[in-house]
Amino acid sequence: MREFQDFERKFFDSKERFTCIGSGSIGGKSKGLVFIDDILGAQSGEADFSRIEVSIPTFTVIRSNVFDAFLETNDLSGTAYSDSPDDQIAYAFQKAVLPVEILGDLRALTEQVHTPLAIRSSSTLEDAIFQPFAGIYATKMIPNNQPSPDVRFQKLTEAIKLVYASTFSKSAKDYIKATGHNPKDEKMCVMIQEVVGKRFGDRFYPEISGVARSYNFYPVGQAKPENGVASLALGLGKTIVDGGKCWSYSPVYPEETFPYGSVGELLEQTQTEFWAVNMGEPPAYDPIKETEYLLQLNLTDAEEDGTLRRIASTYNPQSDKISMGTGDKGPRIVNFARLLILKEIPLNNIIKHLLSVCEKALEAPVEIEFAMTFNPDRIGFLQVRPMVVSEEEIHLSEEDLALSNVLLASEKVLGNGSVDCIRDIVYVRPDRFQAKDTQLIANDIENINRKLLDSGRPYLLIGFGRWGSSDPWLGIPVNWGNVCGAKVIVEATLPKMDIELSQGSHFFHNLTSFKVSYFCVQHFREYEIDWAWLSKQECGEETEYIRHVILDSPLKIKVDGKTGRGVISYLNA
């Protein structure tokens, strides 16, 4: 890997697009981006790359020794490694001061730069192949457009301290324990990176954000697992990585859409909101809030900005037809048809090419993140991670899914392999489930997860809607640290919580990296969950929403990764 040059108090005007402040490690995320930058440089002769700029957004990384000095100088170790609530730790970090030797560099940066910055984690444990830490630590985007350099400097330092504090959140500590490390093993580096996007009045965002994988655990239509999957969204990538509504397709078959039962279902299940950086009136002061300077907007706002023209289609109720573009009046559908079907811009070709070259370079299936702007057309490559795909041979027939001692079965399962060590089941009670209570349910699950994690007992987790969604009306808003003790996770539906599968999120990347099997059980399909059997099992703990049952004998869990079939069975009495 190339040597990082010291930050010479220039950002966009520097000869080096990647620089560093301080000494020590630059962290996993920074290393990965520099590694891929060398690969991207070799692609400059590709025809599609000559039409669209593909590059790593400029960044400076604060090295790990600065983190050590920050903790030591402010005597924060006691607070950091305590069981104090996350907000108390975060406030303690905000009151602390950054090492004086980096303040001049940060001040110089904010005096020069007046456009949004993303303050991102790049920890020393982050992005290892079996321990990806995806979505575990904070990222804070700041508008960085205040007239006063003093204010811009203050907001930058607050964001850095928030990322430092996120190293010691409860979910991060639990996650680190689940990887077999001690929280004291972790050291945080911080990336200060330009945000890919354009300004539209009082908001700043990219026209497209995307996550793509070279292996797809949920292929539909003609697609095969090795054909991969891409998820696209309007606005900042938070929509995708937090499990929100986005457009997913196979890069090999971009014209094929996921099966929707009706146009009404299509309108309901596709993107209606997007995220942007707030460039207008400052919000209420809240330095420990990750989304302090973010706005969640609707498609009417995007229409005003003119950002739907290339990525949306229009539904005409009179003709009951969908037309590409926004020339007609009617409800908009963010389906990227002009790019994926008409191929006005070779976006999909570049996605396929990036997946291919990254997969070859890392010698493993990969997941990539990117953002794109138009006029001029530019793709900012934001991240690459290796994926874990098990090669264990498991064969399941339809008959195997219908045996008498089956707790649940599905033909939509992520993963591959067998598990026979689980005696604990944590499940959301179907008779008590309501979407309005999903945050309370998440809290109960976090508490039980910590107890089982501390006692070294892997468990089966069953719930409703999208696990890991930031929208509590789409599912249970846990992050990976809240459920990292689960070895098998089930996403079930109910008539009152009936949504499509999510793909492309940080949550799903952690599932595959930790070889956690993920079952989807839809209430209207042939295979159902045996709730009656579950209700008869010995209860170890129960809340208003959750039951934790303990079995005398372990479950038998098998997942056939080639067919997507999976079955969980119990020992007959």
N, C-alpha and C positions, 0 to 999 in steps of 0.2 A: 504494500500500500504506500502511496506517495506520502511524503512528509508534509504536515500541515505548517503553513507559514503563520507567523505571529501577526495578530491584528495590528495594523499600522495606523489606526485611527481613520481609516477610510473603509467604506462599505461598498456601495455600488461603483465608486471610482477606483477601487483597488484593482491591481493586475490579477490578484488572486480572488476567485469567487468564494473560496472556502478558507477561512482563517480561524485562529484560536486565541483565547485569552487565558493566561495562567499556565500551569504545568500539570502533568499527570495524564490520565486517560481522556480520550474524546468520547467514549461511550459507544455502544453498539449501533445506534441509529446513524450517527455521524459516519462511522466506519463503512456501514452499508451503502450510504449515499455516495461516498467518494469512490468506493469499489465500482458501483454502477456507472458513475460518471466516466470512468475510463472506458467502459464498454460502450456507452452512448457515443463517445468520441469516435469510435470505430465505425459507427453507423452513418456518419455524415454523408457518405456517398449514396445512401439509399434514396430512391426517387421520392418516396413519401416524406422522408425527413427533410428534403430540400423544400418541400411545400409548407411544412409545419415545423416550427422550431421546437425541438424536444430537449429540455435541459433541466438540471437540478437548480431550483431557486437558490439565490445567493444566501449564505449563512455564515455566522460566526458562532463558535462553540466555546463555552466557558468550561474549562477542563476540571477534572475531578478534585484536584488539590485545593481549588477554591472552595469547593463544597466542604472539605475537611476543615479548612481554616474558618469558614463561616460557623460551623458547629462549635469548634473549639473556642474561638474568640468570644462568642456570645453565650458560652456554657449551656448549649441547647441539648446535649446528649440525654440528660435526665428526662427532659420533657419529651424529646423525640421518641425514645424507646419505652415510654410509659404507656399505661392504658388510658390516658386522657382522651376525651372525645376529639374527633378530627378538627372541629372548629377551634377548640382551645389550642391545639398544636399549631394550627394555621395562624391564629392571632399572635401567638408567641413568636413565630417566625417573622411576622410583619413588623413587630416591634424591634427586632434585631437589626443590626447594620451589616451590610456587605463588606468584605475585606477592602480596605482603603486602596490597595494597589490596583484594583480593577475599576474603581470609580471613574478615573480619568478616561479610560477607554469607553465606558458606557456613556459618559457625558458627551464625548466626541461623536459617538454613533448617533445619539438622539439629536445633536445639533445639525447633523448632515441630512438625516433621513426624516421624511415627513409623510411617509406612506405606511399602511398597516404592517405590523410585524407579528409573527407567530412565535411565541415562547414555548418551546417544546422540550420534552425530556429526551435524554440520550444516556441512559444509565449504563453502568458497567456490566450489569447482568442482562440488559435488555437485548432482545432479538437473537438470543441463542436459539438453536434449532428446536430444542425441546422445552425452552423456557422463554417464549417470545415477549411476555409482558405487554401484549398489545392492549392498549386502552386502560392500563392500570394507573398510570401517572397522569397528572394534569397537563393540559395544553391551554394556554391563554392567548387569545388574540387581542391586540390593542390597536386602536385606530392610529395612534402616533401622529395625529394631525393638529394637536393643540398649538396655538400660536406661541406659547411660552416654552422654550427648551427646558426650563425647570420642571414644568408639568410633565412633559414627555419623558424626561429622565426619571421622575418619581414613578410614573406608571410602568416604566420598564423594570425598575428595581422591585416594585410590588409584584409584578408577574414572575420574575425570577424567584423571589422568595416563596411564591405560591407553589411553583414547581418543586422547589426544595422540600416544602412541607408535605407535598403529596407522596414523597418517599416514605412517610411514616403514617399514612392513613391506615385505618384498621384493615381495609380490604387489601392494601398493598402488603402489609405485614403478613396477613393470612396467606396471600398468594406466594410470597417468598418462602414461607414455611412449607407450602405444598410442593415447591420445587426442590425441597431438601436443603435449602440454604438457611442461614441465620440472617435476620434483618440487618445485622451489623456488617454482613458481607457486602451489602449494596452501597454504591457511591453514585451520586447523581452529577451528571454533566448537563448543561443547559444549552440548547440551540436557540439562537436568535436569527430568525429566517424571514425573508420577504414572503408576504402572502400573495399567492397567484390570484389575480382578479383585476377588475376594473371598477372605477367609481361611477355610480349612477345616483346623482344627487347626494342624499345623506346616507347612502349605503354602498358597500364595497363587497364584491363577490365574483367568483368565476361563473361563466355561463354553464360549465359542466364540471362536476367532480365525479371521479370514478374509482372503483375497486375491481380488480380482475384477478382471477385465479386460473392457473393452467390445469387444474383438476377440479371437477365438479361432482360433488357427492349427490346432487339432486338433478340429474339430467332429465329433460322432457323432450317429447317429439323424437326427431331423428338423432338428437345429440347423444354422445357417449361421454362417460366420465372424463376421458382424456382430452375431450374437445374444450374443456374449461368453461368458465362462466364469467360474465362481466356485469357489473351493476353501475348504472349511471344515474345522476341526479342533478337537478338545477341547484346552483348555489354552493355553499361550503360543504365539504365532505362529511361534516358532522351528521347530516341526514342519513348517510349510508352506514358509517361505522357505528352509529348508535342504534341501528336496526329500524330506521324509519322507512317510509314508503319510497321506493325507487324503481327503476326499470331494469330488469335482469334479462339476459339473453345469452345464448351461446355464440362466441365469436366466430365459430365455423358456420353457424346458421343464423346470421343476424336478422334475416327477414322473419324468422319464426318468433311468435310471441308465446308467452306462458299462457296456458289455457284459462280463459275467463268464461264464466257461464253466460254472461250477458254484457251489453254495453254499460248497463247500470253498475254491474260489479266492477267493470274496468274503471269507470269513473271513480268508484269508491276506493279501489285498491291502489290506484296510481297516485303519484305525488301531488299534493295540494298545497304544501307549505315548504319554505326553504329558509336557510340560514344565511345571514350576511353580517358583516362588521358594521357597527353603528358609527357613522362619520358625522352625525349631527349633534343634537343637544346631548350633553353628557348625562348618563343615567345616575340613579342613586348610588352613592359611594359604597362599594362593597368589594374590597380588594381580595377577599378570599372566595369570591364567586367566580367560577371558571367562565361563565357566560356573561360576565358583567358588561362587556362591550359587544355582545352579539344581539341580533334582532331575528326573531322568527316571523317571517312575512308570508303572504299568500300569493297566489298566481296573479291576482289583480295588480299587485305591486310590480311583479315581473313584467306584466303586459305594459304598464306605464314606462318601464325601463327599456322596453324593446328587446328583451332577452329571450322571449319565447319563439321568435320568428323561425329560428332554425331547429328548435328542439321539440316543438309542440305540434299536435294535430288538433282538429276541431270536429266536434260531434254535431251533426245537424239532426235535431229531433224530428223534423218534418219528413226527411228522406230516410231517417234511421241509418245514416252512413257517416263514416269517419273520413275526413279529407286531410291530407298532409298540409301543414302550415297553419297560419293564423289569418288568412285572407278573408275568411267568412266569419260571421258571428255565430257564437255558440260556446258551449263548455269546452275548455281546453284539456287535452290529454298529453301529458309529458311523456312521449314515447320515442323521441329522437328519430322519427321515421325518415326525415329528410337526410339524415346522416347515415343511418343503417340500411335503408332500402334504396334511396336515390343516390347515396354515396356522394353527396355534394362536397364533402371533405373526407379524406381517407382516414378518418379516426379509427375505424375498426381494424384496418390493415396495420396501423401503428400499434394498436393494442396487441394484436396477434404477434407482431414482430417483437415487441418488448417482452411479452411472456416467453417467447421462444429463446431469445438471447439470454434472458435472466435465468431461465431454467437450465440452459446449457452451462452458464457460468457457475451456478450454485450446485449443479448436479443433483437437483431435486425439484419437484413441483414448487411453484412459487405463488405468492400473492403480491400484487403491486397496488400502490395508490397513486393517483395523479389528479391534476386539475387543468382545465383548458379555458382559454379565452379566445375570442374571435377579433379579427381586424386590429392588429395583426394576429394571425393564428399561432397560438403557442400552447404547448403542453408542458406543464411543470411536473416533473417526476418527483414524488414526495417520499416514497418508501418502497422497499422490497423486503419480503420475508420468505424464508423457506417454509414449505408445508411438509407435514408428515403423513404419508400414505402407507398403511400397513399392507404387507404382502402375504399375510397368513391365509392359508386356504380354508375357507368355510363354505359349506354347501347347504343351503336350505331350500326345501321344496315348499309348495303351497300347502301340502299335507302337514308339514312340520309346524306351520303357523296355526293349525286348527285343532291341535291335540287338546285333551280334556284338562290338562294341568297348566294351561297357558294363562299367565297373568295378563299379558298384552302382546300384541304382534303388529307388525307394520311392513308395508312394502316401500316405505319412504324412511330409510334409516341412513344416517351418516356414520361412517366408520367401518371397521372390519376387525373380526377376531372374536374371542370368547372370554368371558369373565365368570368365575365361579367362587368369588370370595365375599359376596355382598349379602349381609343379613339385615341391614337397616334400610328401611324405606321411608322417605319423607315425601308426603304428598299433600297437595292443596285439596281441601274438602270440596267436592263438586257442589254439595248442597249449600255451601256458605260462600261460594265464589261470586263476586261482583267486581266489575272493572274499576269501580270507584275506590275499591279497597286494595288495589294492587301494591301501593307503596307500603301499607301496613303488612301485607303478606310478605313483601320483600324483607322487611325488618325481622319478621319471625324466622324466615329462612336463614338470614344472616346469623342469627343467634344460635340456631340449631347447627348450622354448618360449622361454626367455630368450635362447638363442643365436640362434634364428631371428628373434626380435623385434629383437635388436640389429643383425642384418644386414639387416633390412628385407625378410624373405622370408615372405610369408603362406603358410600351409600347410593341408592337409587333415588332420584328426584323426579317427581311428577307434578306438572302444573299446566296452566292454561294460557294460550296466547303465545306471543313471541318472548322467549327468555332473552333478557338483556336489552329490550327495547327501551329507549329513553322516553317514549310516549306511553304513559301508564294505561291508556285506553286500547293499546295494541297488545299488551302483555304485561309481564311482571318485571319492573325496572331494576333488576339486580345488575351488578357488574361482576366480572369474573371472580374477584376476590370474595364475593358473598356466597359463592357456590363451588369454590375450587376443591372442596373435599368430595364432591360427587364424582363417581366413576361412570355412571350412566344417567342421562337426562332425557326426560320425555316431555315433548311439547304436544299437548292435547288441545282439542277444540270442544266447544260447547255451542249449542244454538245461539247463545248470547255472547260468545267469544269465538267467532268463526272468521279467521283471517288467513291470508296466504303465508307460506313459509318465507322467512327472511334469509337473505344470503349477503355476503360481503361485509359483515360486521367484524369488529375486533373480537366480539364474543365467540363467533364461529371459528376464527383463527386459533384462539386458545383451545377450543374443543379439539380441533384436529391435531394440534401440537402435543397435547397431553393424552392423546388417544382415548378421549372420552366418547363413548357411543351416544348418539343423539337420535331418538325415535320421534317421529311425527305420527300421532294417532288422531285421525279426524273422526268425529262422532258419527258421520253419515256413511263411513266406509264399512267394509265387511268385518274388519277386526276391531273389537272393542276392548276397553279395559274392564277387568273383572272387579268392579267396585265392591260387590257383595263379599267376595273373598277377602279383600283388603280390610273391610270394616270389621271382620271377625278376628283379625290378628291382634296379638298382645300390643298394647299401646305403651310406649316408653315415655312419650311426652305429647301433650295436646294443647293447642291454643284455639282461639276462636276460628282460625282459618286453616290451621295446619295440623296434621297428625304424623307422628313419628312412630312407626311400628318396628318391632324387633322380632325376627324369625328364629326358630330353633335350628333350621337348616338353611344353608345359603341358596340363593337363586341360581338358576342356570341361564346365562345370557349368551346368545350367539348372534353375530351380525355377518351377513354375507355381503361384502363390499362390492362384488361384481353385479349382483342383482338388486342391491338395495333392500333386501329382506332382512328382518330381524325378529327375534322372538325372546321373550323373558318368561321362563316357566318356574314353577315351584314344585317342591317334593310333595307328592300325594300323601295324605294322611293314611 
